[in-house]
Amino acid sequence: MELLVFVLFSFLLLHLFCCISSTFKFYTKLVCYYLVLIIVPSVTIPLSIFRPGDPKNILYNSWVVHHIVVPLFGVNWKVRNEERLKTKEPCILVCNHQSSLDILGMMYIWPLLSPCIAVLKRELLFTGPFGIVSWLAGFIFLDRCNSEDARNTLNTKVKEVKEKRVPIIPVVFSSYSSFYKVCEKKFDTGTVVVNILPPVYTDGLTTQDIPELMKNVRSSMLNVLTLGANYNPTKEYVKHIDIAES
């Protein structure tokens, strides 16, 4: 009984300090968030260990994010044009990176992507439970300190794209700045709009066309990000680069 009273009193005191100080609230939520990134994978590792390398293992983490983490932190995710992800054909997803909160967004939309394999920097492999659960899901880790190794890995994937004519689907997370800003020590509740852009087709492209392809995809994503969360890219404005084989 005394333990229960102590816990309730601690939570009330914590809530009071969060209401009084936005800086205290920022650090409290940030610490809790990183604790969640440790606890959730720790819980799901035993469920994934019998299926190493299976991308569907991440669905366990996605379920926890949907039902517990999102309500707990008050960060909601609104997906637009999700039908563009409901394809049985293989594709490559390119997402914009803002902060560690991206992990929440990816876990939230993962049921729409599954099965999917993410490409992460190699440093994340050594981040404890998160790295282990990522490895168990068959994620690809790039060693950015070894540019040759990273380049070889990417070149292998580029060849697969060229051979299979896999389309690229840009995914844009709207800015977090309205509720999350490190420089202002702000971490409130808010809504992130996830815009699924029209696919960029790679038919007729060669390896020489990759820089132009990257430029085109980046430009379309920046356009949506700049226009803000209220913008809905319903038109097929993403340019289809049609370059003949050389």
Sequence and secondary structure as in RCSB ss.txt:
>XXXX:A:sequence
MELLVFVLFSFLLLHLFCCISSTFKFYTKLVCYYLVLIIVPSVTIPLSIFRPGDPKNILYNSWVVHHIVVPLFGV
NWKVRNEERLKTKEPCILVCNHQSSLDILGMMYIWPLLSPCIAVLKRELLFTGPFGIVSWLAGFIFLDRCNSEDA
RNTLNTKVKEVKEKRVPIIPVVFSSYSSFYKVCEKKFDTGTVVVNILPPVYTDGLTTQDIPELMKNVRSSMLNVL
TLGANYNPTKEYVKHIDIAES
>XXXX:A:secstr
 HHHHHHHHHHHHHHHHHHH HHHHHHHHHHHHHHHHHHHHHHHHHHHTTSTT GGGHHHHHHHIIIIIHHHHTE
EEEEESGGGG  SS  EEEE   STTHHHHHHHHHHHH S   EEEGGGGGSTHHHHHHHHTT EEE TT HHHH
HHHHHHHHHHHHHHT  EEEEEE   TTTEETTTTEE  EEEEEEE   B  TT  GGGHHHHHHHHHHHHHHHH
HH TT    S  S        
